[in-house]
Amino acid sequence: MTAEHQGKVALITGASRGIGRTLALDLASQGATVVVNYRTNAALADEVVAEAKARGGDGIAVGADVENPEEIVRLFDAVADTYGRLDFFINNAAAAAFKRILDLKTHHLDRSYAMNVRPFVLGAQEAVKLMDKGGRIVAVSSYGSLRGFATYAALGSYKAAVESFIRYMAVEFADYGINVNGVNGGLIDSDSLEYFYSIPGMAAMESVLKAIPLGRPGTVQDMANAIEFLLSDKSAYITGQTIVVDGGLTVAAPPYWHDTTEPLGVPPRPTRG
């Protein structure tokens, strides 16, 4: 790995597992210091920090429930007290109720907002205060912000709000030298995906996988790669954008090519001669 992020300080919410963990270790491998936020599993977070140090980086684990505004402030206080500044803020933690719209109660809506929109906005406010030399803010979104599907209304709608905030932040924070972008994931092979498709009555995951042009679910590494690109110098002129990482899922539509028969269907790849 390179040392592209040598000396950078990155705060990643929900970094004890999944996308956050993978990103934290990738950044550490490139010399970054990672602040590994977790809600309850301190042991997992400590493992991430230990591996980050083994890879040549550094870091600390900070327990904070981002659903609680006071704990968000405490999380950034820990960054300020330990490092005095921040280069990257990655809003990754998420949670919501997966229910039909007619079954959503007030507390479902309130918690979905408190876990997805509010931490991003409050976290960005705190991050800006520590980015005295500019920086990068990246939010993790999902394809439910672009398409409607079963039980995802609460999370998908709030992720759409996050993507709107990305655009507004990009314009407002540009004078501070801060780029703000998002990464929108499709079907990403993770614990969250397994949980979603285990909901009683949910369609089989295989039926959705058939609609992905690249023919497979994404990986947490696919997502981490896109986020790392937005943190790198290669993306210096990109702000206010949300990159979709979904294997083509959101651009495919019925009738799908895999459902066609002769004389249609995608032929073998042509060759010269």
C-alpha positions as CSV (number, residue, x, y, z in Angstrom):
1,M,0.0,0.0,0.0
2,T,1.0,3.6,-0.5
3,A,1.4,6.3,2.2
4,E,-1.1,8.6,0.5
5,H,-2.9,9.3,3.8
6,Q,0.2,9.6,6.0
7,G,-0.6,11.9,8.9
8,K,-4.3,12.2,8.1
9,V,-6.9,11.9,10.9
10,A,-10.1,10.1,9.9
11,L,-13.2,9.7,12.0
12,I,-15.5,6.9,10.9
13,T,-18.8,6.2,12.6
14,G,-19.9,2.6,12.9
15,A,-16.4,1.4,12.2
16,S,-16.2,-1.7,14.3
17,R,-17.4,-3.9,11.5
18,G,-18.5,-4.0,7.8
19,I,-17.8,-1.0,5.5
20,G,-16.4,1.1,8.4
21,R,-14.0,-1.5,9.5
22,T,-12.7,-2.2,6.1
23,L,-12.2,1.5,5.3
24,A,-10.5,2.1,8.6
25,L,-7.9,-0.6,7.9
26,D,-7.4,0.5,4.3
27,L,-6.7,4.1,5.5
28,A,-4.4,2.8,8.3
29,S,-2.4,0.8,5.7
30,Q,-1.8,4.1,4.0
31,G,-0.5,5.8,7.1
32,A,-3.7,7.4,8.5
33,T,-4.8,7.7,12.1
34,V,-8.3,6.3,12.5
35,V,-10.9,7.2,15.1
36,V,-13.0,4.0,15.3
37,N,-16.5,4.9,16.5
38,Y,-18.7,2.2,17.9
39,R,-21.9,2.0,19.9
40,T,-21.8,-1.1,22.1
41,N,-19.1,-3.6,21.0
42,A,-15.8,-2.2,22.5
43,A,-14.0,-5.4,21.9
44,L,-14.5,-5.3,18.1
45,A,-13.5,-1.7,18.0
46,D,-10.4,-2.4,19.9
47,E,-9.5,-5.2,17.5
48,V,-9.8,-2.7,14.6
49,V,-7.5,-0.2,16.3
50,A,-5.0,-3.0,17.1
51,E,-5.0,-4.1,13.4
52,A,-4.7,-0.5,12.2
53,K,-1.6,-0.1,14.3
54,A,-0.2,-3.4,13.0
55,R,-0.7,-2.1,9.5
56,G,1.4,1.0,10.2
57,G,-1.3,3.4,11.1
58,D,-2.6,4.6,14.5
59,G,-5.9,5.2,16.1
60,I,-8.3,5.1,19.0
61,A,-11.7,3.6,19.6
62,V,-14.4,5.9,20.9
63,G,-17.8,4.6,22.1
64,A,-20.6,6.9,21.3
65,D,-24.2,6.4,20.2
66,V,-24.7,8.9,17.3
67,E,-28.5,8.7,17.9
68,N,-27.8,11.0,20.9
69,P,-26.7,14.5,20.0
70,E,-24.7,14.9,23.2
71,E,-22.7,11.8,22.4
72,I,-21.9,13.2,19.0
73,V,-20.3,16.2,20.6
74,R,-18.5,13.9,23.0
75,L,-17.2,11.9,20.0
76,F,-15.7,15.0,18.4
77,D,-14.4,16.2,21.8
78,A,-12.4,13.0,21.9
79,V,-10.9,13.8,18.5
80,A,-10.1,17.4,19.5
81,D,-8.6,16.3,22.8
82,T,-6.4,13.6,21.3
83,Y,-5.4,15.0,17.9
84,G,-6.5,18.7,17.8
85,R,-7.8,18.4,14.3
86,L,-9.6,16.3,11.7
87,D,-9.0,15.6,8.0
88,F,-11.8,13.1,7.1
89,F,-15.3,12.6,8.5
90,I,-17.1,9.5,7.2
91,N,-20.7,9.2,8.2
92,N,-21.3,5.4,8.0
93,A,-23.4,4.3,10.9
94,A,-27.1,3.7,10.1
95,A,-30.3,2.0,11.3
96,A,-34.0,2.1,10.6
97,A,-37.2,0.2,10.8
98,F,-38.0,-2.0,7.8
99,K,-41.8,-1.9,7.6
100,R,-44.7,-1.1,5.3
101,I,-45.5,2.6,5.3
102,L,-48.9,1.9,6.7
103,D,-47.2,0.2,9.7
104,L,-44.7,3.0,10.5
105,K,-45.2,4.5,13.9
106,T,-44.0,7.9,15.1
107,H,-41.1,6.3,17.0
108,H,-40.0,4.4,13.9
109,L,-39.8,7.7,11.9
110,D,-38.1,9.5,14.8
111,R,-35.4,6.9,15.2
112,S,-34.8,6.6,11.5
113,Y,-34.2,10.3,11.3
114,A,-32.1,10.3,14.5
115,M,-29.9,7.6,13.2
116,N,-29.4,8.7,9.6
117,V,-30.0,12.4,9.0
118,R,-29.3,14.1,12.3
119,P,-25.9,12.5,13.0
120,F,-24.7,13.5,9.5
121,V,-25.7,17.1,9.9
122,L,-24.5,17.5,13.5
123,G,-21.4,15.5,12.8
124,A,-20.6,17.7,9.8
125,Q,-21.0,20.8,12.0
126,E,-18.5,19.5,14.5
127,A,-16.1,18.2,11.8
128,V,-15.9,21.6,10.1
129,K,-14.6,23.1,13.4
130,L,-11.7,20.7,13.4
131,M,-10.8,21.0,9.6
132,D,-8.7,24.1,9.8
133,K,-6.7,23.0,6.8
134,G,-9.6,21.8,4.7
135,G,-10.8,18.2,4.6
136,R,-13.2,15.7,3.2
137,I,-16.7,14.6,4.4
138,V,-18.3,11.5,3.0
139,A,-21.7,10.0,3.8
140,V,-22.7,6.4,3.1
141,S,-26.1,6.1,1.4
142,S,-28.0,3.3,-0.3
143,Y,-30.0,2.7,-3.5
144,G,-33.2,3.0,-1.6
145,S,-32.7,6.7,-1.9
146,L,-33.2,6.3,-5.7
147,R,-35.7,3.4,-6.0
148,G,-38.7,2.3,-4.0
149,F,-38.9,-1.2,-2.8
150,A,-40.5,-3.3,0.0
151,T,-40.1,-2.1,3.6
152,Y,-37.4,0.4,2.8
153,A,-39.3,3.6,2.9
154,A,-38.1,5.0,6.2
155,L,-34.4,4.4,5.5
156,G,-34.5,5.1,1.8
157,S,-36.3,8.4,2.2
158,Y,-33.9,9.6,4.9
159,K,-30.9,8.5,2.8
160,A,-32.4,10.7,0.1
161,A,-32.3,13.5,2.6
162,V,-28.7,12.8,3.4
163,E,-27.9,13.0,-0.3
164,S,-29.6,16.4,-0.5
165,F,-27.6,17.6,2.5
166,I,-24.4,16.5,0.7
167,R,-25.2,18.9,-2.1
168,Y,-26.0,21.8,0.2
169,M,-22.9,21.1,2.3
170,A,-20.7,21.0,-0.7
171,V,-21.7,24.5,-1.7
172,E,-21.6,26.0,1.8
173,F,-18.3,24.3,2.9
174,A,-16.3,24.9,-0.3
175,D,-14.9,28.2,1.0
176,Y,-13.4,26.2,3.9
177,G,-11.6,23.9,1.5
178,I,-13.9,21.0,2.4
179,N,-15.2,18.6,-0.2
180,V,-18.5,16.8,0.6
181,N,-19.6,13.7,-1.3
182,G,-21.5,10.4,-0.8
183,V,-21.2,6.8,-1.8
184,N,-24.5,5.0,-2.5
185,G,-24.4,1.2,-2.2
186,G,-26.6,-1.3,-3.9
187,L,-26.8,-4.9,-2.6
188,I,-23.6,-5.0,-0.5
189,D,-22.7,-8.4,1.0
190,S,-22.8,-7.6,4.7
191,D,-24.5,-8.5,8.0
192,S,-27.1,-5.8,7.2
193,L,-27.9,-7.4,3.9
194,E,-28.4,-10.8,5.5
195,Y,-30.7,-9.2,8.1
196,F,-32.8,-7.4,5.5
197,Y,-33.4,-10.5,3.4
198,S,-34.3,-12.5,6.5
199,I,-37.4,-10.3,7.3
200,P,-40.4,-12.6,7.2
201,G,-42.2,-12.4,3.9
202,M,-39.2,-10.7,2.1
203,A,-38.5,-11.7,-1.5
204,A,-35.6,-14.1,-2.0
205,M,-32.3,-12.3,-2.4
206,E,-31.6,-14.4,-5.5
207,S,-34.5,-12.8,-7.3
208,V,-32.8,-9.4,-6.9
209,L,-29.3,-10.6,-7.7
210,K,-30.6,-11.6,-11.2
211,A,-31.3,-7.9,-11.9
212,I,-27.7,-6.8,-11.3
213,P,-25.9,-6.5,-14.6
214,L,-22.5,-7.4,-13.1
215,G,-24.1,-10.6,-11.7
216,R,-23.1,-10.4,-8.0
217,P,-23.6,-8.4,-4.9
218,G,-21.1,-5.8,-4.0
219,T,-18.6,-6.2,-1.2
220,V,-17.7,-4.0,1.7
221,Q,-14.3,-3.6,-0.1
222,D,-16.1,-2.2,-3.2
223,M,-17.7,0.4,-0.9
224,A,-14.5,1.2,0.9
225,N,-12.6,1.6,-2.4
226,A,-15.1,4.3,-3.5
227,I,-15.0,6.1,-0.2
228,E,-11.2,6.0,-0.2
229,F,-11.2,7.5,-3.7
230,L,-13.3,10.4,-2.5
231,L,-10.8,11.0,0.4
232,S,-7.8,10.9,-2.0
233,D,-6.2,13.7,-4.0
234,K,-7.5,12.0,-7.1
235,S,-11.0,13.4,-6.3
236,A,-9.9,17.0,-5.5
237,Y,-12.2,18.5,-8.0
238,I,-15.3,16.4,-7.1
239,T,-17.8,17.8,-4.5
240,G,-21.5,17.6,-4.0
241,Q,-21.7,14.2,-5.8
242,T,-22.9,10.8,-4.8
243,I,-21.2,7.8,-6.5
244,V,-23.4,4.8,-7.0
245,V,-21.7,1.5,-6.3
246,D,-24.3,-1.1,-7.3
247,G,-23.0,-3.2,-10.2
248,G,-25.5,-1.5,-12.5
249,L,-28.6,-2.4,-10.4
250,T,-30.2,1.1,-10.5
251,V,-29.7,1.5,-14.3
252,A,-31.2,-1.8,-15.2
253,A,-34.9,-2.1,-15.8
254,P,-37.4,-4.7,-17.1
255,P,-37.4,-6.3,-19.5
256,Y,-34.1,-7.6,-18.3
257,W,-31.6,-9.1,-20.7
258,H,-31.4,-12.2,-18.6
259,D,-35.1,-12.9,-19.2
260,T,-34.9,-12.7,-23.0
261,T,-34.8,-15.7,-25.3
262,E,-33.7,-16.2,-28.9
263,P,-33.5,-14.4,-31.2
264,L,-32.7,-11.8,-28.5
265,G,-30.2,-12.2,-25.7
266,V,-26.7,-10.8,-25.4
267,P,-24.4,-12.7,-27.8
268,P,-20.9,-13.8,-27.0
269,R,-18.4,-11.0,-27.0
270,P,-17.4,-10.3,-30.6
271,T,-13.7,-10.5,-31.6
272,R,-11.7,-9.1,-34.5
273,G,-11.2,-11.0,-37.7
